[in-house]
């Protein structure tokens, strides 16, 4: 059970969120709607991350799933495992993102994304060797988009976990 009641689903902001999500609101959206200005900004940022960048969807979802795993955000994991599968990530690679799983199914590029995501999420500061490994596989715009994605989904997961959204 969520720590707060879910907010009313009406209004312009709720309509904009529904438009981005194909007509529905999630429990996350309904919790955010307690603050319409924050919900609106969140919707714009996450909409840009999900639909306007050049970062491949498989890479984006790999990072999002790893953040969810590291932060114990099972609601986020469940939602994005479906998105990752739709983007083309095989089930075995998705499961390899779990802590303690065998990462040998991931290629060098994916492992660089995992290491970067882990450093950003666990330590904030990224060691030079982790950044250099990432830089071998991605252009500057992709690195910026990956960095924003990891940061934003740390926000998402921490919001979900703190308020027990979707439980």
KEFI-28597 format. One line per 3 residues: their letters; for each residue x, y negated, z negated of N, C-alpha, C. Coordinates in pm, whole numbers. Layout:
N
a	X/Y/Z/X/Y/Z/X/Y/Z; ...
***
This chain:
167
xxx	84/119/0/0/0/0/89/-125/0; 61/-215/89/139/-339/97/125/-419/-31; 226/-496/-63/227/-574/-187/131/-692/-184
xxx	96/-739/-66/-1/-846/-49/-112/-796/42; -230/-853/28/-337/-821/122/-298/-875/259; -347/-812/363/-321/-861/497/-407/-984/523
xxx	-353/-1077/601/-419/-1205/627/-529/-1190/732; -609/-1294/740/-715/-1305/840/-654/-1295/979; -726/-1237/1071/-676/-1213/1206/-726/-1314/1308
xxx	-775/-1428/1265/-829/-1525/1359/-735/-1645/1373; -760/-1723/1477/-685/-1846/1499/-595/-1839/1620; -542/-1956/1657/-459/-1968/1777/-330/-1887/1767
xxx	-269/-1888/1650/-144/-1814/1633/-171/-1664/1648; -274/-1616/1584/-309/-1474/1598/-337/-1440/1744; -401/-1530/1815/-430/-1507/1957/-300/-1499/2040
xxx	-202/-1586/2007/-74/-1582/2080/0/-1450/2051; -8/-1405/1927/57/-1278/1893/-12/-1164/1967; -144/-1166/1967/-219/-1062/2041/-181/-1062/2189
xxx	-165/-1180/2246/-130/-1190/2388/5/-1123/2414; 103/-1143/2326/234/-1081/2342/226/-930/2323; 139/-887/2235/131/-745/2200/26/-668/2278
xxx	-31/-727/2379/-127/-655/2461/-264/-641/2396; -302/-737/2312/-437/-741/2258/-454/-694/2115; -347/-653/2050/-362/-602/1913/-267/-673/1817
xxx	-298/-662/1690/-209/-710/1585/-162/-589/1503; -38/-592/1461/17/-488/1376/6/-530/1230; 27/-438/1137/33/-479/996/139/-587/971
xxx	251/-579/1041/353/-684/1029/295/-820/1066; 226/-826/1179/166/-953/1223/68/-1005/1119; -14/-916/1069/-117/-955/973/-57/-1003/841
xxx	60/-954/805/127/-1004/686/187/-1142/715; 250/-1156/830/310/-1284/868/206/-1396/878; 84/-1362/915/-19/-1463/934/-58/-1535/804
xxx	-5/-1493/691/-20/-1573/569/46/-1710/586; 144/-1718/676/209/-1844/710/205/-1861/861; 100/-1922/914/89/-1936/1060/211/-1999/1128
xxx	275/-2103/1070/393/-2156/1139/507/-2054/1148; 528/-1977/1042/634/-1875/1045/596/-1763/1141; 469/-1723/1139/423/-1617/1229/441/-1660/1375
xxx	414/-1786/1404/427/-1836/1541/574/-1837/1585; 662/-1886/1499/805/-1887/1531/860/-1746/1547; 820/-1659/1458/859/-1518/1464/816/-1458/1598
xxx	692/-1482/1635/638/-1429/1760/720/-1478/1880; 757/-1604/1879/837/-1658/1991/975/-1594/1996; 1041/-1586/1882/1176/-1529/1878/1175/-1381/1917
xxx	1087/-1304/1855/1084/-1161/1884/1034/-1134/2026; 946/-1219/2076/904/-1205/2215/1020/-1227/2310; 1104/-1326/2282/1221/-1351/2366/1318/-1234/2359
xxx	1342/-1182/2240/1433/-1069/2224/1383/-949/2303; 1255/-922/2294/1201/-801/2355/1178/-813/2506; 1155/-935/2557/1111/-945/2696/1190/-1041/2785
xxx	1279/-1122/2728/1340/-1225/2811/1491/-1214/2826; 1553/-1121/2759/1698/-1109/2766/1745/-1020/2879; 1877/-1015/2893/1939/-928/2994/1992/-799/2931
xxx	1997/-792/2800/2045/-672/2733/1955/-554/2768; 2012/-443/2813/1927/-328/2848/1840/-283/2729; 1718/-244/2758/1624/-203/2653/1679/-88/2571
xxx	1752/4/2634/1807/116/2559/1908/69/2454; 1987/-30/2488/2086/-84/2394/2014/-161/2283; 1919/-244/2322/1841/-319/2223/1775/-225/2123
xxx	1709/-122/2172/1637/-31/2083/1731/53/1998; 1847/88/2053/1947/159/1975/1986/76/1853; 2013/-52/1875/2052/-141/1764/1937/-159/1665
xxx	1816/-177/1715/1701/-195/1626/1680/-71/1540; 1689/45/1599/1672/168/1522/1782/185/1418; 1903/149/1453/2012/162/1356/1990/67/1238
xxx	1947/-56/1265/1915/-150/1156/1804/-91/1068; 1700/-39/1129/1590/19/1053/1640/132/964; 1726/216/1017/1781/327/939/1864/276/822
xxx	1954/183/850/2043/133/745/1967/63/632; 1857/-3/668/1781/-80/568/1661/-4/512; 1645/121/551/1536/201/497/1398/152/539
xxx	1387/97/659/1261/42/710/1193/148/797; 1127/242/734/1066/354/807/955/308/902; 880/206/862/775/151/950/838/101/1080
xxx	949/30/1068/1021/-22/1185/1077/94/1268; 1133/194/1201/1187/310/1272/1078/377/1356; 965/403/1293/856/472/1362/809/394/1484
xxx	792/264/1468/746/180/1579/849/179/1693; 974/165/1659/1076/149/1763/1128/281/1819; 1108/391/1751/1143/520/1810/1059/544/1935
xxx	934/502/1929/846/514/2047/893/423/2160; 927/300/2125/975/203/2226/1106/253/2288; 1194/307/2204/1323/358/2253/1302/474/2350
xxx	1212/563/2315/1182/677/2404/1125/627/2536; 1034/531/2530/977/474/2653/1084/405/2738; 1187/349/2671/1295/282/2743/1393/380/2805
xxx	1384/507/2764/1470/608/2823/1573/670/2731; 1572/637/2603/1665/702/2510/1613/842/2477; 1694/943/2500/1651/1079/2467/1633/1097/2316
xxx	1545/1186/2277/1515/1212/2135/1642/1246/2057; 1733/1321/2117/1857/1359/2047/1942/1237/2015; 1947/1141/2107/2026/1019/2082/1957/932/1976
xxx	1827/930/1977/1754/856/1874/1785/915/1737; 1778/1045/1725/1805/1111/1597/1950/1096/1555; 2041/1081/1650/2183/1062/1618/2208/930/1547
xxx	2110/841/1546/2123/711/1479/2096/720/1329; 2044/832/1284/2017/851/1142/2148/865/1067; 2153/813/944/2274/829/863/2295/976/835
xxx	2418/1020/850/2451/1159/827/2430/1248/947; 2371/1195/1055/2349/1275/1177/2480/1284/1255; 2482/1373/1351/2599/1393/1436/2600/1288/1548
xxx	2694/1193/1544/2698/1089/1646/2763/1133/1777; 2805/1259/1787/2877/1304/1907/2792/1302/2033; 2660/1290/2018/2573/1281/2135/2578/1142/2198
xxx	2632/1045/2126/2639/907/2175/2767/885/2253; 2758/805/2358/2877/776/2436/2956/661/2372; 3070/629/2431/3159/526/2376/3089/390/2364
xxx	3011/356/2464/2938/229/2464/2836/225/2351; 2760/332/2335/2661/340/2227/2728/337/2090; 2840/406/2077/2912/406/1949/2963/266/1915
xxx	3003/190/2017/3046/52/1993/2929/-33/1941; 2810/-10/1996/2691/-82/1949/2659/-42/1805; 2667/85/1774/2640/132/1638/2741/72/1540
xxx	2868/73/1575/2970/17/1486/2947/-133/1463; 2912/-204/1569/2885/-349/1558/2762/-373/1471; 2657/-296/1494/2534/-308/1415/2561/-276/1268
xxx	2637/-171/1245/2671/-134/1107/2748/-246/1038; 2848/-301/1106/2928/-409/1045/2841/-531/1016; 2759/-572/1111/2673/-688/1089/2574/-665/975
xxx	2522/-545/965/2418/-515/867/2475/-490/728; 2584/-417/721/2640/-379/591/2735/-483/534; 2818/-544/620/2923/-633/571/2907/-777/616
xxx	2825/-803/712/2806/-933/777/2926/-967/867; 3045/-971/810/3164/-998/890/3197/-876/976; 3232/-902/1101/3263/-795/1196/3415/-789/1214
xxx	3476/-675/1183/3620/-663/1204/3657/-680/1351; 3776/-734/1375/3822/-759/1512/3817/-633/1598; 3859/-519/1544/3863/-397/1626/3722/-353/1668
xxx	3624/-378/1584/3485/-345/1618/3437/-438/1730; 3469/-565/1718/3428/-660/1821/3498/-631/1954; 3626/-601/1949/3700/-572/2072/3646/-448/2142
xxx	3607/-347/2065/3548/-226/2124/3416/-260/2194; 3337/-348/2133/3210/-390/2193/3235/-469/2321; 3333/-556/2316/3364/-644/2428/3407/-567/2554
xxx	3455/-445/2537/3493/-362/2653/3372/-325/2739; 3253/-328/2679/3134/-275/2745/3028/-379/2780; 3040/-500/2724/2932/-597/2740/2984/-735/2777
xxx	2906/-805/2859/2935/-944/2895/2898/-1036/2779; 2941/-1158/2786/2916/-1254/2677/2768/-1272/2646; 2684/-1288/2748/2541/-1305/2722/2485/-1182/2651
xxx	2526/-1065/2693/2478/-942/2629/2522/-935/2483; 2645/-977/2454/2694/-977/2317/2614/-1075/2231; 2587/-1192/2286/2505/-1290/2213/2367/-1231/2186
xxx	2306/-1173/2287/2172/-1116/2270/2173/-998/2172; 2275/-915/2176/2285/-805/2080/2300/-859/1938; 2381/-962/1922/2402/-1022/1790/2273/-1081/1736
xxx	2199/-1152/1819/2070/-1208/1776/1973/-1096/1743; 1972/-991/1824/1882/-878/1800/1911/-812/1665; 2036/-785/1638/2072/-722/1510/2034/-815/1394
xxx	2066/-942/1405/2030/-1037/1300/1880/-1047/1280; 1806/-1057/1390/1660/-1071/1381/1595/-946/1323; 1642/-829/1362/1581/-707/1311/1626/-675/1169
xxx	1735/-734/1123/1764/-729/980/1659/-810/906; 1621/-925/961/1513/-1004/903/1383/-923/902; 1349/-862/1014/1226/-783/1024/1226/-672/919
xxx	1333/-594/916/1335/-479/824/1330/-524/679; 1396/-629/646/1396/-675/506/1260/-730/466; 1192/-795/558/1055/-842/534/963/-722/512
xxx	972/-624/600/886/-505/589/909/-430/458; 1034/-410/423/1067/-334/302/1027/-411/177; 1057/-539/171/1028/-618/51/879/-623/21
xxx	797/-638/126/654/-650/107/579/-517/128; 656/-410/151/599/-276/169/490/-275/278; 520/-342/387/427/-350/499/415/-213/565
xx	292/-175/594/266/-50/663/266/73/573; 276/52/444/277/167/351/142/186/289
***
